Amino acid sequence: MFIGVAVIAAVGMLFSAKDTYLKLLNSVALVLLTLSGGWTIRKTLSQGSYAYGTGIFYWDALSALLLGVIIMIAVYVILFSFGYMEEEVHEKKFPRTRLKWYYFWIWIFMATMLLVVSTPNLGIIWVGIEGTTLATTLLVGFYRNKQAIEAAWKYVILCVVGISFALLGTMLLFASVAPLLGQSLSALDWRMLPKVAGQLDPTLFRLGALFAIVGYGAKVGFAPMHAWLPDAHSQAPSPVSALLSAVLLNCALYAILRWYSFARLTALGPDFVGTILMSFGFLSLALMTGFILLQKDIKRLLAYSSVEHMGILAIGFGLGTKEAVWGASLHLLLHGLTKANLFVIVGRLVQKTGTRQMARIRGIFKVLPYTGMIMVLGLLSITGTPPFGTFRSEVSILSGLFKTGHPLLGFFSILFLTVIFAGFLYHFLQMLYGKPSSRHQPGESVSTLALAIPLLVVLFLGMFIPQSLNQALNQVVKVILGGV
Amino acid sequence: MIGISDNELNLVLLVLLVSGLIMVYSARVKNALNWWTLQTVFVSLLLIAEGYHNHAIEVIIFGVLLLVAKAGVIPILLRRVLKESKTEWVGEIYLKRALSLVFAGGLTLIAYEVTEPLMALHSGYRNGLAVAFALIFYGLLLMMARKVAIVQVLGILLIDNGIFLAGFFLTQGMPLLVELGAAFDILVGIVIIGILSKQMLENYDSLNVDHMRSLKG
């Protein structure tokens, strides 16, 4: 039903001639989305799963987690968009008439992501993920300048090719499942797959799983397929960067997790996909360390940090121990919140200072004190510093590495994370202190602090995890590991 | 299963493979596009023949839709972009055409090699599956070795045909909903790429991707 809300909202945007209508329509759509989505999540978590419309739509704890992340971040980012895009229009970045197209594509993007997490069918998930690429291409290239178009082009070409490999993987899966479950749509239903997983042909399935993970992995941004990611994230309007980084990557990861959860039951054994995930994860973490240290552009810095965090998630899920998967599920939520907040606050900063070059941003505390405060919170959260929640989730992932007998991997992961922390600290401190350039107009209102809500949630979750959330996360672990 | 004899099937496969090779060898984008269109017509006909044989009306309808959308709408769209951008040359920088053909030959062998383990399951479709994988590899080759944006799109379209064929021979048709979704996605994708290349023209005055080197590090 919320998919319907998103589609109707998207079409409605095109007919909203006036700004006030646009804002009104967006707000109504957000309220409806939150209500229907929240209701679905509650229902799903209390019953363990929830089917709608004879099983065309189906949610379990994992879908509910993703649904929650999508809705929370969408509300935050779209509300921020109002002021931000207004300012961009003022600065003549694009004509006012194109504002409605911005919201149109945002809501189409929302609809495709909601479809991905609401369907129990791996084929439809593929259609949805491909849809997210198409919906965001024109958002990435929204400013229509040379760099934006270059980024959009790289993005669409790389992701479409990557995703088409995932289609090939899905076909190979279908070829191996169809003799067992019949030539129908339900053969790709992930509720059915665990029942026949043990009998799947290993050769066919191995090839299929490889294609699917590499294909979706390109969309998640695993190194070495991450080339599109920093370009797209740095050139898109900042609210879009926030959505891309905080939800889109998670949605692609969700597709991999669906494959992973039944691949564990096949003849290939539980470790086959897990090992691939861990290799991608570790490679991403290792490579990004260098990029983060040497970065000059603040939005690219955040983009590379997203790749790094996707790597951490992949290690956590790939390990497959209860504790690590619990940590990774929590980290998925916390990274989403943190990164959305950082992109939003950095987007504002870039708008005020007029540059993305970190070397030219100085003395934030003097000119924009509240923005500076939020950036400190963001810095601590993104690097996994206690008492933020990200510390807790990263520790439970990393301790999994040691417990399962990968002390060397564990050691290097901690080393890389420490270096990344140093890199972030260096970049941020340079921007926060120093002599501000005269171009900045000093002063901002206290209401800026309202933008820090997601980070405060992350901080809160670091000190106290409510019983209901813990139960939900345990349900997610059960879904992924198959009732262990 | 498909309703045409092995000989005829092999003939169709030959057309598909050769049209792929000619695309790799083409010096002009327009020729490559025409050969891709021909290839797509044959792929759709294969689907329609199967639907006719199995008396599956929905498969026939889907085949016809595919014929109209992929062999009709996409070439028209791309031809318009080509005309506006005055693009003719495919932009062979790294690999000259003759050498590309040699590479493509090698890739065909690899395609046979890769599909070897799958053959035990579907002995009747040995060539079909291998040709499908060969087309996917040609598409990748085109995307990497050519410098004109539209040729990269042709690479994607070639990969798309290859994947479609692979699905056809592996599974005798995916669930219709997924097939429809996939076809719709590629159509929308081409429209969006068309819009994007128009914006690219406004900014760069050409569709050569060599200009796009500003984003690094």
Interface residues (C-beta under 8 A of the other chain):
Chain A: N121 G123 I124 W126 V127 E130 G131 T133 L134 T137 L138 G141 R144 N145 K146 Q147 I149 E150 A151 A152 W153 K154 V156 I157 V160 V161 S164 L167 L168 T170 M171 L172 F174 A175 A178 Q183 S184 L185 A187 L188 D201 T203 L204 L207 P230 D231 S234 Q235 F291 L294 Q295 K296 R300
Chain B: P117 L118 A120 L121 I136 L140 M143 A149 Q152 V153 I156 I159 D160 I163 A166 G167 L170 T171 Q172 G173 M174 P175 L176 L177 V178 G181 A182 F184 D185 V188 G189 I192 I193 I195 L196 Q199 M200 E202 N203 Y204 V209 M212 S214 L215 G217
